[in-house]
Amino acid sequence: MKRTVGRFLGSCVVILVVTATSVLVVAGPAGASTTYDPKADVNSMYGTTAYTGVTDWWDAGFTGVGVDVAVIDTGVVPVDGLAAPGKIVYGPVLSLDSQTPELRNLDANGHGTFMAGIIAGNDGGDFLGVAPDARIVSVKVGAADGSVDVSQVIAAIDWVVQHRQDNGLNIRVLNLSYGTDSTQPYAVDPLAFAVEQAWKAGIFVVAATGNEGYVFKTGTLTNPAFDPKIFAVGASDSMGTARTGDDSVAPFSSTGSNARYVDVVAPGSHIVSLRVPGSAIDQAYGSTGYVSETLFRGSGTSEAAAFTSGEAALAIQQRPAITPDKLKKLLLTNARSLNGYSSIQQGQGVVDMSAMLGARTCNAPKQWSTIDWSTGTGSLELSRGTEHLIDGVVPLVGEMDIFGHGFDAPLMAAAEAAQASWSGGVWNGNTWSGNTWSGTTWSGSTWSGNTWSGNTWSGSTWSGSTWSGSTWSGSTWSGSTWSGNTWSGSTWSGNTWSSNRWSGNAWLGATWR
């Protein structure tokens, strides 16, 4: 989505290698309603889990049981496929939607629910995500229109790290179908530092590479996928067949450079997952993305990252003691390269889940230890890249969070390293959330102790009605305006948003079709 702030085979040998032209035609609502048959669609979850070897893991008894996957996104709606009791655990709502009570734990955008479905959906029938018995921990940062600032994402990552074992949780995977176009080196970037702290805490971080396509030499990996310490996933295309020999790197998939390859590519073209009826994406792109009353179709590295997060959950259930480094090595050494693509484009290629099922767990190569960790002492503003949240006409710029509170990167990095950036519901000197659990929800008054009015960006004051106007009533979504910022992961049509909806911004690459 786009609105901001809004990248090795055989036994244990690492080979640094990391996707059609047959166009898949997808019918719109008139032709894809109640007659849809997932068994006849290679890009349904039914088809995709089969040709990638995921179903071999299910047959062996590995379905993600006991593994929690944190999804930092636009929220998750308990639609059919995510509606089982306890399937979703709701963390804090750090989204601008928190000011609209009806939207706090829901997903009026549609992106987060779509990703959760790929990772762990389970409707008891033909729709099964990659790890259908894993649990989703939703930390909502994106608003109904997709708007989000990098400070919200960092706060969410920090929360996941500090609360990964709270209340019976076992958060072992973090999915970030998100990225910015920052050019600041990862070695100082605050967002990169935050994901590295999750990695150090035993959480396998999967980040989408972005949808900017191939650029020679420099690459287009987004932040934090450009951090070589974590796992960066680009998108492959099945070419509409269950054969793997003709798979390709999707043309929209952002690529690496000689300094940082993509790690792997995963299915990310024309993927079918769970629909949020009436959501922003549903309303805008139903003519191309609609599959059925419960399903939608989309393309992007967001989908590819979500697919890989599900694969990681399966591996962790099988090997509970595996570390992020060892899991990264396991995935890379059990990938097959795609013909005709460089390592910069595909990394090691597509993970062969059938081969990985019986593979040995190996230590990470020693040279990985020589790769620098981020210091986190860089610029929050540079971490945002080129796009910014806008309150009316004033963008959020500079070294400050969404409350207009100064962001001291070195001090924040020290607090994050000590897993102490959150104190109750307080982060960076402001109350962002409640501080207690109530069942499977992190409760308390969201944004308690602070209102938008009185907090400023460069002299522009938030008013009580700013970011209101979105309503959720059953299956409908309405209101809000589009301005600024970027989710880099998935896109919903071949066209950019019109200028009356976006302030000069477009979804990053790919399409929902």
SENU-219552 format. One record per residue (C-alpha): x, y, z; residue in three letters. Coordinates in Angstrom, 1 decimal, always signed. Layout:
BEGIN
REC     c1     c2     c3 type
REC      X      Y      Z  ALA
...
REM end
This chain:
BEGIN
REC     c1     c2     c3 type
REC   +0.0   +0.0   +0.0  MET
REC   +1.2   +3.5   -0.3  LYS
REC   +1.0   +6.3   +2.3  ARG
REC   +4.1   +6.5   +4.8  THR
REC   +5.6   +7.7   +6.4  VAL
REC   +5.0   +6.2   +3.7  GLY
REC  +15.3   -6.2   +0.6  ARG
REC  +21.9  -20.3   -0.5  PHE
REC  +21.1  -25.0   -1.7  LEU
REC  +22.0  -28.6   -0.9  GLY
REC  +23.2  -29.5   +2.6  SER
REC  +24.8  -26.5   +4.3  CYS
REC  +26.6  -24.9   +1.4  VAL
REC  +25.7  -21.2   +0.8  VAL
REC  +25.6  -20.2   -2.8  ILE
REC  +24.8  -16.5   -3.4  LEU
REC  +22.3  -16.7   -6.1  VAL
REC  +18.4  -14.9   -4.9  VAL
REC  +10.6  -14.0  -11.1  THR
REC   +5.6  -14.4  -16.5  ALA
REC   +5.0  -13.9  -19.7  THR
REC   +1.9  -16.0  -19.9  SER
REC   -0.7  -13.5  -18.7  VAL
REC   -3.2  -14.7  -16.2  LEU
REC   -6.6  -13.2  -17.1  VAL
REC   -8.8  -12.6  -14.1  VAL
REC  -12.5  -12.0  -14.4  ALA
REC  -14.1   -9.2  -12.6  GLY
REC  -17.2   -9.4  -10.3  PRO
REC  -19.5  -10.5  -13.1  ALA
REC  -17.4  -13.6  -14.0  GLY
REC  -15.9  -14.5  -10.7  ALA
REC  -18.6  -14.8   -8.2  SER
REC  -20.1  -18.0   -6.8  THR
REC  -18.6  -20.2   -9.5  THR
REC  -15.0  -19.6   -8.3  TYR
REC  -13.1  -22.9   -7.9  ASP
REC   -9.8  -22.5   -5.9  PRO
REC   -8.8  -26.0   -7.0  LYS
REC   -8.7  -24.8  -10.6  ALA
REC   -6.7  -21.7   -9.8  ASP
REC   -2.9  -22.1   -9.5  VAL
REC   -2.7  -18.8   -7.7  ASN
REC   -5.3  -19.6   -5.1  SER
REC   -3.9  -20.5   -1.7  MET
REC   -5.0  -24.1   -2.5  TYR
REC   -2.9  -24.1   -5.7  GLY
REC   +0.1  -22.0   -4.4  THR
REC   +0.6  -24.1   -1.2  THR
REC   +0.5  -27.2   -3.4  ALA
REC   +3.1  -26.3   -6.0  TYR
REC   +5.5  -24.8   -3.4  THR
REC   +5.5  -27.9   -1.3  GLY
REC   +3.8  -26.3   +1.7  VAL
REC   +1.2  -29.1   +1.8  THR
REC   +4.0  -31.6   +2.4  ASP
REC   +4.5  -29.9   +5.8  TRP
REC   +0.8  -30.2   +6.6  TRP
REC   +0.9  -33.9   +5.7  ASP
REC   +3.8  -34.2   +8.1  ALA
REC   +1.8  -32.6  +10.9  GLY
REC   +3.3  -29.0  +10.8  PHE
REC   +0.6  -26.3  +10.4  THR
REC   +2.1  -23.5  +12.6  GLY
REC   +0.5  -24.6  +15.9  VAL
REC   +2.0  -22.7  +18.8  GLY
REC   +3.7  -20.1  +16.7  VAL
REC   +2.5  -16.4  +16.7  ASP
REC   +3.1  -14.2  +13.8  VAL
REC   +3.1  -10.4  +14.4  ALA
REC   +1.5   -8.5  +11.5  VAL
REC   +2.3   -4.8  +11.7  ILE
REC   -0.1   -3.4   +9.1  ASP
REC   -3.5   -1.7   +8.7  THR
REC   -5.3   -4.0  +11.2  GLY
REC   -7.0   -7.4  +10.7  VAL
REC  -10.8   -8.0  +10.5  VAL
REC  -12.1  -11.4  +11.8  PRO
REC  -13.7  -12.3   +8.4  VAL
REC  -14.4  -15.9   +7.6  ASP
REC  -11.0  -17.6   +7.6  GLY
REC   -9.8  -15.5  +10.6  LEU
REC  -12.9  -15.8  +12.7  ALA
REC  -12.0  -18.8  +14.9  ALA
REC  -11.9  -17.9  +18.6  PRO
REC   -8.4  -16.8  +19.6  GLY
REC   -7.2  -16.8  +16.0  LYS
REC   -6.3  -13.1  +16.2  ILE
REC   -4.7  -11.4  +19.2  VAL
REC   -5.0   -7.6  +19.1  TYR
REC   -2.0   -5.6  +20.2  GLY
REC   -2.1   -1.8  +20.7  PRO
REC   -3.6   +0.4  +18.1  VAL
REC   -0.9   +2.9  +17.0  LEU
REC   -2.9   +4.0  +14.0  SER
REC   -4.5   +7.4  +13.3  LEU
REC   -7.7   +5.4  +13.2  ASP
REC   -7.4   +5.1  +17.0  SER
REC   -9.2   +8.4  +17.2  GLN
REC  -12.3   +6.7  +15.7  THR
REC  -13.4   +4.0  +18.1  PRO
REC  -15.3   +2.0  +15.5  GLU
REC  -12.0   +1.5  +13.6  LEU
REC   -9.5   +0.7  +16.3  ARG
REC   -9.0   -3.0  +15.9  ASN
REC  -10.4   -3.3  +12.5  LEU
REC   -9.0   -3.0   +8.9  ASP
REC  -11.0   -0.5   +6.8  ALA
REC   -8.2   -0.6   +4.3  ASN
REC   -8.1   -4.3   +3.5  GLY
REC   -4.3   -4.8   +3.3  HIS
REC   -3.6   -6.2   +6.7  GLY
REC   -6.4   -8.8   +6.5  THR
REC   -5.2   -9.9   +3.1  PHE
REC   -1.7  -10.5   +4.5  MET
REC   -3.0  -12.3   +7.6  ALA
REC   -5.0  -14.6   +5.3  GLY
REC   -2.0  -15.6   +3.3  ILE
REC   +0.0  -16.3   +6.5  ILE
REC   -2.5  -18.1   +8.6  ALA
REC   -6.0  -18.1   +7.2  GLY
REC   -8.2  -21.1   +7.8  ASN
REC  -11.9  -21.3   +7.0  ASP
REC  -12.1  -25.0   +7.6  GLY
REC  -12.6  -25.6   +3.9  GLY
REC  -10.5  -24.9   +0.8  ASP
REC   -9.0  -21.6   +2.1  PHE
REC   -5.9  -22.4   +4.1  LEU
REC   -3.0  -20.0   +4.6  GLY
REC   +0.6  -21.2   +4.6  VAL
REC   +0.5  -21.9   +8.4  ALA
REC   -3.2  -22.4   +8.9  PRO
REC   -3.0  -23.1  +12.7  ASP
REC   -0.6  -20.2  +13.5  ALA
REC   -2.0  -17.3  +15.4  ARG
REC   -1.9  -13.7  +14.2  ILE
REC   -0.9  -10.8  +16.5  VAL
REC   -2.2   -7.7  +14.9  SER
REC   -0.5   -4.4  +15.7  VAL
REC   -2.3   -1.7  +13.7  LYS
REC   -0.3   +1.2  +12.4  VAL
REC   -1.9   +2.0   +9.0  GLY
REC   -5.1   +4.0   +8.9  ALA
REC   -8.2   +3.3   +6.7  ALA
REC   -6.6   +5.2   +3.8  ASP
REC   -3.2   +3.6   +4.4  GLY
REC   -1.6   +6.6   +6.1  SER
REC   +1.3   +5.8   +8.5  VAL
REC   +4.5   +7.4   +9.7  ASP
REC   +7.8   +5.6  +10.3  VAL
REC   +7.6   +6.6  +13.9  SER
REC   +4.5   +4.5  +14.3  GLN
REC   +6.1   +1.5  +12.7  VAL
REC   +9.2   +1.8  +14.9  ILE
REC   +6.9   +2.0  +18.0  ALA
REC   +5.0   -1.1  +16.9  ALA
REC   +8.2   -3.1  +16.3  ILE
REC   +9.4   -2.1  +19.8  ASP
REC   +6.1   -3.2  +21.3  TRP
REC   +6.4   -6.6  +19.6  VAL
REC   +9.9   -7.1  +21.0  VAL
REC   +9.0   -6.1  +24.6  GLN
REC   +5.7   -8.1  +24.6  HIS
REC   +6.6  -11.1  +22.5  ARG
REC   +6.0  -13.5  +25.4  GLN
REC   +3.2  -11.7  +27.2  ASP
REC   -0.1  -13.3  +28.1  ASN
REC   +0.8  -16.7  +26.6  GLY
REC   +2.2  -15.2  +23.4  LEU
REC   +5.0  -16.8  +21.4  ASN
REC   +5.8  -14.2  +18.7  ILE
REC   +8.6  -15.8  +16.6  ARG
REC   +7.9  -14.1  +13.2  VAL
REC   +7.3  -10.5  +12.3  LEU
REC   +5.8   -9.7   +8.9  ASN
REC   +6.5   -6.2   +7.5  LEU
REC   +4.7   -5.9   +4.1  SER
REC   +5.9   -2.3   +4.2  TYR
REC   +8.8   -0.1   +3.3  GLY
REC  +10.0   +3.4   +2.6  THR
REC  +12.3   +4.7   -0.1  ASP
REC  +14.9   +5.9   +2.3  SER
REC  +18.5   +6.2   +0.9  THR
REC  +20.0   +6.6   +4.4  GLN
REC  +22.5   +3.7   +5.1  PRO
REC  +20.9   +0.9   +7.0  TYR
REC  +23.9   +1.0   +9.4  ALA
REC  +22.5   +4.2  +11.0  VAL
REC  +18.8   +4.0  +10.1  ASP
REC  +16.4   +4.0  +13.1  PRO
REC  +13.9   +1.7  +11.4  LEU
REC  +16.6   -0.8  +10.5  ALA
REC  +17.8   -0.6  +14.1  PHE
REC  +14.4   -1.5  +15.3  ALA
REC  +14.0   -4.6  +13.2  VAL
REC  +17.5   -5.7  +14.2  GLU
REC  +16.5   -5.6  +17.8  GLN
REC  +13.6   -7.9  +17.0  ALA
REC  +16.0  -10.3  +15.2  TRP
REC  +18.3  -10.2  +18.2  LYS
REC  +15.3  -11.1  +20.5  ALA
REC  +14.7  -14.3  +18.5  GLY
REC  +12.0  -13.0  +16.1  ILE
REC  +12.4  -13.8  +12.4  PHE
REC  +11.8  -10.6  +10.5  VAL
REC  +10.4  -10.8   +7.0  VAL
REC  +10.3   -7.6   +4.9  ALA
REC   +8.9   -6.9   +1.5  ALA
REC  +11.4   -5.6   -1.0  THR
REC   +9.0   -3.1   -2.6  GLY
REC   +7.4   -2.9   -6.0  ASN
REC   +9.7   -0.6   -8.0  GLU
REC  +11.1   -3.3  -10.3  GLY
REC  +14.6   -3.8  -11.5  TYR
REC  +17.1   -1.0  -11.5  VAL
REC  +20.6   -1.9  -12.7  PHE
REC  +23.5   -1.6  -10.2  LYS
REC  +21.7   +0.5   -7.5  THR
REC  +18.7   -1.7   -6.9  GLY
REC  +15.4   -0.6   -5.4  THR
REC  +15.2   -2.4   -2.1  LEU
REC  +13.0   -0.5   +0.4  THR
REC  +13.8   +0.2   +4.1  ASN
REC  +14.0   -2.0   +6.1  PRO
REC  +14.4   -4.8   +3.5  ALA
REC  +17.8   -3.2   +2.5  PHE
REC  +19.1   -4.3   +5.9  ASP
REC  +21.2   -7.4   +5.3  PRO
REC  +20.7   -8.7   +8.8  LYS
REC  +17.0   -9.5   +8.2  ILE
REC  +15.1  -11.5   +5.5  PHE
REC  +14.2   -9.6   +2.3  ALA
REC  +11.6  -11.2   +0.0  VAL
REC  +10.8  -10.3   -3.6  GLY
REC   +7.9  -11.6   -5.7  ALA
REC   +7.8  -14.6   -8.1  SER
REC   +5.2  -15.4  -10.7  ASP
REC   +3.8  -18.9  -11.3  SER
REC   +3.1  -18.0  -14.9  MET
REC   -0.3  -19.6  -14.3  GLY
REC   +1.0  -23.1  -14.2  THR
REC   +1.7  -25.6  -11.4  ALA
REC   +5.1  -26.3  -13.0  ARG
REC   +8.0  -24.7  -11.2  THR
REC  +10.4  -24.7  -14.2  GLY
REC   +8.6  -21.7  -15.8  ASP
REC   +8.4  -19.6  -12.7  ASP
REC   +9.7  -16.0  -13.1  SER
REC  +10.6  -13.0  -11.0  VAL
REC   +7.6  -10.7  -11.2  ALA
REC   +8.6   -7.6  -13.2  PRO
REC   +7.4   -5.2  -10.5  PHE
REC   +9.6   -6.9   -7.8  SER
REC  +12.2   -4.6   -6.4  SER
REC  +15.7   -5.9   -6.8  THR
REC  +18.9   -5.7   -4.9  GLY
REC  +22.4   -4.5   -5.8  SER
REC  +25.9   -5.9   -5.4  ASN
REC  +25.9   -4.4   -1.9  ALA
REC  +22.7   -6.2   -0.9  ARG
REC  +20.9   -9.0   -2.7  TYR
REC  +17.3  -10.0   -2.3  VAL
REC  +17.3  -13.1   -0.1  ASP
REC  +14.6  -15.1   -1.9  VAL
REC  +11.5  -14.5   -4.0  VAL
REC   +8.1  -16.1   -3.1  ALA
REC   +4.7  -16.3   -4.8  PRO
REC   +3.4  -12.7   -5.1  GLY
REC   +1.5  -12.5   -8.4  SER
REC   -2.3  -12.7   -8.7  HIS
REC   -2.5  -14.3   -5.2  ILE
REC   -6.0  -14.9   -3.8  VAL
REC   -6.6  -14.1   -0.1  SER
REC   -9.2  -12.8   +2.2  LEU
REC  -11.4   -9.9   +1.3  ARG
REC  -12.8   -7.2   +3.6  VAL
REC  -16.1   -6.2   +2.0  PRO
REC  -16.5   -2.5   +1.7  GLY
REC  -12.9   -1.7   +2.6  SER
REC  -11.0   +1.1   +0.8  ALA
REC   -9.2   -1.4   -1.5  ILE
REC  -12.4   -3.4   -2.1  ASP
REC  -14.3   -0.2   -3.1  GLN
REC  -11.5   +1.1   -5.3  ALA
REC  -10.4   -2.1   -7.0  TYR
REC  -13.3   -4.5   -6.9  GLY
REC  -13.6   -4.5  -10.7  SER
REC  -10.1   -6.1  -11.0  THR
REC   -9.5   -7.7   -7.7  GLY
REC  -12.9   -9.3   -6.8  TYR
REC  -12.9  -13.1   -6.8  VAL
REC  -15.9  -14.0   -4.6  SER
REC  -17.9  -12.7   -1.7  GLU
REC  -15.0  -13.7   +0.6  THR
REC  -11.9  -13.5   -1.6  LEU
REC   -9.8  -10.9   -3.4  PHE
REC   -6.8  -11.1   -5.7  ARG
REC   -3.6   -9.0   -5.5  GLY
REC   +0.0   -8.8   -6.6  SER
REC   +3.0   -7.4   -4.8  GLY
REC   +6.0   -8.1   -2.7  THR
REC   +3.7   -7.7   +0.3  SER
REC   +2.0  -11.0   -0.6  GLU
REC   +5.4  -12.6   -1.1  ALA
REC   +6.6  -11.5   +2.3  ALA
REC   +3.4  -12.8   +3.9  ALA
REC   +3.8  -16.2   +2.2  PHE
REC   +7.4  -16.4   +3.5  THR
REC   +6.3  -15.5   +7.0  SER
REC   +3.9  -18.5   +6.9  GLY
REC   +6.8  -20.7   +5.8  GLU
REC   +8.9  -19.5   +8.6  ALA
REC   +6.1  -20.3  +11.1  ALA
REC   +6.0  -23.9   +9.8  LEU
REC   +9.8  -24.3  +10.2  ALA
REC   +9.7  -22.9  +13.7  ILE
REC   +7.0  -25.3  +14.8  GLN
REC   +9.2  -28.2  +13.5  GLN
REC  +12.4  -26.7  +15.0  ARG
REC  +11.3  -24.7  +18.1  PRO
REC  +14.9  -23.9  +19.2  ALA
REC  +15.9  -22.5  +15.8  ILE
REC  +17.4  -19.0  +15.8  THR
REC  +16.7  -16.3  +13.2  PRO
REC  +20.1  -16.7  +11.7  ASP
REC  +19.8  -20.5  +11.5  LYS
REC  +16.3  -20.2  +10.0  LEU
REC  +17.6  -17.7   +7.4  LYS
REC  +20.3  -20.2   +6.5  LYS
REC  +17.8  -23.0   +6.3  LEU
REC  +15.5  -21.1   +3.9  LEU
REC  +18.4  -20.0   +1.7  LEU
REC  +20.1  -23.4   +1.4  THR
REC  +16.8  -25.0   +0.4  ASN
REC  +15.9  -22.6   -2.4  ALA
REC  +16.1  -23.3   -6.1  ARG
REC  +17.2  -20.6   -8.6  SER
REC  +15.0  -19.5  -11.4  LEU
REC  +16.3  -19.7  -15.0  ASN
REC  +17.4  -16.4  -16.6  GLY
REC  +17.5  -14.2  -13.5  TYR
REC  +20.5  -12.8  -11.6  SER
REC  +21.2  -13.1   -7.9  SER
REC  +20.5   -9.4   -7.6  ILE
REC  +16.9  -10.1   -8.9  GLN
REC  +16.1  -13.4   -7.2  GLN
REC  +18.6  -13.9   -4.4  GLY
REC  +18.6  -17.7   -3.9  GLN
REC  +15.4  -18.1   -5.8  GLY
REC  +12.2  -19.7   -4.5  VAL
REC  +12.2  -21.8   -1.3  VAL
REC  +11.7  -25.5   -2.0  ASP
REC   +9.5  -26.4   +1.0  MET
REC   +9.5  -30.1   +0.1  SER
REC  +13.3  -30.3   +0.2  ALA
REC  +13.4  -28.2   +3.4  MET
REC  +11.1  -30.5   +5.3  LEU
REC  +13.9  -33.0   +5.8  GLY
REC  +16.9  -30.7   +5.7  ALA
REC  +19.5  -30.3   +8.4  ARG
REC  +19.6  -27.1  +10.5  THR
REC  +23.0  -25.6  +10.0  CYS
REC  +24.9  -22.8  +11.7  ASN
REC  +25.0  -19.5  +10.0  ALA
REC  +28.2  -18.8   +8.0  PRO
REC  +30.9  -17.0   +9.9  LYS
REC  +31.0  -14.2   +7.3  GLN
REC  +27.5  -13.1   +8.5  TRP
REC  +29.0  -12.0  +11.8  SER
REC  +31.2   -9.5  +10.0  THR
REC  +28.2   -7.6   +8.6  ILE
REC  +27.7   -4.5  +10.7  ASP
REC  +24.7   -4.0  +12.9  TRP
REC  +22.9   -0.7  +12.6  SER
REC  +23.6   +1.9  +15.3  THR
REC  +20.2   +3.5  +15.0  GLY
REC  +21.7   +6.9  +15.4  THR
REC  +20.7   +8.3  +12.1  GLY
REC  +17.8  +10.5  +11.0  SER
REC  +14.1   +9.7  +11.5  LEU
REC  +13.4  +12.1   +8.7  GLU
REC  +15.7  +10.4   +6.3  LEU
REC  +14.2   +7.1   +7.3  SER
REC  +10.9   +8.3   +5.9  ARG
REC  +12.3   +8.8   +2.5  GLY
REC  +10.4  +11.1   +0.2  THR
REC   +6.9  +10.7   +1.5  GLU
REC   +5.2  +12.2   +4.6  HIS
REC   +2.0  +12.3   +6.5  LEU
REC   +0.1  +15.4   +5.9  ILE
REC   -2.3  +17.2   +8.3  ASP
REC   -4.2  +19.4   +5.9  GLY
REC   -1.3  +21.0   +4.0  VAL
REC   +1.5  +20.7   +6.6  VAL
REC   +3.7  +17.6   +6.3  PRO
REC   +5.2  +15.8   +9.2  LEU
REC   +8.9  +16.4   +8.7  VAL
REC  +12.0  +16.5  +10.8  GLY
REC  +13.1  +14.6  +13.9  GLU
REC   +9.8  +14.3  +15.5  MET
REC   +7.1  +11.6  +15.9  ASP
REC   +3.4  +11.8  +15.1  ILE
REC   +2.7  +13.8  +18.3  PHE
REC   +5.3  +16.4  +17.3  GLY
REC   +7.5  +15.1  +20.1  HIS
REC  +11.3  +15.3  +19.4  GLY
REC  +12.9  +12.0  +18.4  PHE
REC  +16.4  +11.6  +19.8  ASP
REC  +17.8   +8.7  +17.8  ALA
REC  +20.8   +7.8  +20.0  PRO
REC  +18.6   +7.9  +23.2  LEU
REC  +15.9   +5.8  +21.5  MET
REC  +18.4   +3.3  +20.2  ALA
REC  +19.8   +2.8  +23.7  ALA
REC  +16.3   +2.3  +25.1  ALA
REC  +15.5   -0.2  +22.3  GLU
REC  +18.7   -2.1  +22.9  ALA
REC  +17.6   -2.5  +26.5  ALA
REC  +14.1   -3.4  +25.5  GLN
REC  +12.8   -0.5  +27.4  ALA
REC  +11.5   +2.0  +24.8  SER
REC   +8.0   +1.3  +26.0  TRP
REC   +7.1   +2.0  +29.6  SER
REC   +3.5   +0.8  +30.1  GLY
REC   +1.7   +2.7  +27.3  GLY
REC   +4.3   +5.4  +27.0  VAL
REC   +6.7   +5.6  +24.0  TRP
REC   +9.0   +8.5  +23.3  ASN
REC   +7.6  +10.5  +26.1  GLY
REC   +3.9  +10.3  +25.1  ASN
REC   +1.1   +7.9  +26.0  THR
REC   +0.4   +5.9  +22.8  TRP
REC   -1.7   +3.0  +24.1  SER
REC   -3.2   +1.3  +27.1  GLY
REC   -1.1   -1.0  +29.2  ASN
REC   -3.1   -4.0  +30.1  THR
REC   -4.5   -7.2  +28.5  TRP
REC   -8.2   -8.0  +28.4  SER
REC   -8.6  -11.4  +27.0  GLY
REC   -6.8  -11.3  +23.6  THR
REC   -6.8   -7.6  +23.3  THR
REC   -4.3   -5.1  +24.6  TRP
REC   -6.7   -2.7  +26.2  SER
REC   -6.8   +0.6  +28.0  GLY
REC   -7.6   +4.0  +26.5  SER
REC   -5.8   +4.4  +23.2  THR
REC   -3.8   +7.6  +23.0  TRP
REC   -4.8   +8.2  +26.6  SER
REC   -3.2  +11.2  +28.2  GLY
REC   -2.9  +12.9  +24.8  ASN
REC   -5.2  +14.4  +22.3  THR
REC   -4.3  +15.6  +18.9  TRP
REC   -5.1  +19.2  +19.7  SER
REC   -2.1  +20.8  +21.4  GLY
REC   +0.4  +18.6  +19.6  ASN
REC   +2.0  +20.3  +16.6  THR
REC   +4.0  +19.7  +13.5  TRP
REC   +5.9  +22.9  +12.7  SER
REC   +3.2  +25.1  +14.1  GLY
REC   +0.3  +23.2  +12.7  SER
REC   -2.0  +21.9  +15.4  THR
REC   -3.9  +18.7  +15.3  TRP
REC   -7.6  +19.2  +15.9  SER
REC  -10.0  +16.8  +17.5  GLY
REC  -11.7  +16.1  +14.1  SER
REC   -8.5  +15.5  +12.1  THR
REC   -8.2  +12.0  +10.9  TRP
REC  -11.9  +11.4  +11.8  SER
REC  -14.6  +10.9   +9.2  GLY
REC  -14.0   +7.2   +8.6  SER
REC  -16.7   +4.9   +9.8  THR
REC  -17.0   +1.1   +9.9  TRP
REC  -20.5   -0.3  +10.0  SER
REC  -20.7   -4.0   +9.4  GLY
REC  -19.2   -4.4   +5.9  SER
REC  -19.1   -0.7   +4.8  THR
REC  -16.3   +1.8   +4.8  TRP
REC  -16.6   +5.4   +4.0  SER
REC  -14.9   +8.8   +4.6  GLY
REC  -11.3   +9.9   +4.9  SER
REC   -9.2  +11.6   +2.4  THR
REC   -5.9  +10.4   +0.9  TRP
REC   -2.7  +12.4   +1.4  SER
REC   +0.9  +11.4   +1.6  GLY
REC   +2.8   +8.3   +2.7  ASN
REC   +3.6   +4.9   +1.6  THR
REC   +3.0   +1.2   +2.2  TRP
REC   +5.3   -0.6   -0.2  SER
REC   +4.1   -4.0   -0.6  GLY
REC   +1.0   -4.4   -2.7  SER
REC   -1.0   -2.4   -5.1  THR
REC   -4.5   -2.7   -6.3  TRP
REC   -4.8   -1.7   -9.9  SER
REC   -2.6   -0.7  -12.8  GLY
REC   -3.5   +3.0  -12.3  ASN
REC   -2.2   +5.5   -9.8  THR
REC   -4.6   +7.3   -7.4  TRP
REC   -6.1  +10.4   -8.8  SER
REC   -4.8  +13.7   -7.6  SER
REC   -8.0  +14.4   -5.6  ASN
REC   -7.3  +11.4   -3.5  ARG
REC   -3.6  +11.4   -3.2  TRP
REC   -1.2  +14.4   -2.7  SER
REC   +1.1  +13.5   -5.6  GLY
REC   +1.6   +9.9   -4.5  ASN
REC   +0.9   +6.6   -6.2  ALA
REC   +0.8   +3.0   -5.0  TRP
REC   +4.2   +1.4   -5.3  LEU
REC   +4.2   -0.8   -8.4  GLY
REC   +2.4   -4.1   -9.1  ALA
REC   -1.4   -4.4   -9.3  THR
REC   -4.5   -5.8   -7.6  TRP
REC   -5.9   -7.9  -10.3  ARG
REM end
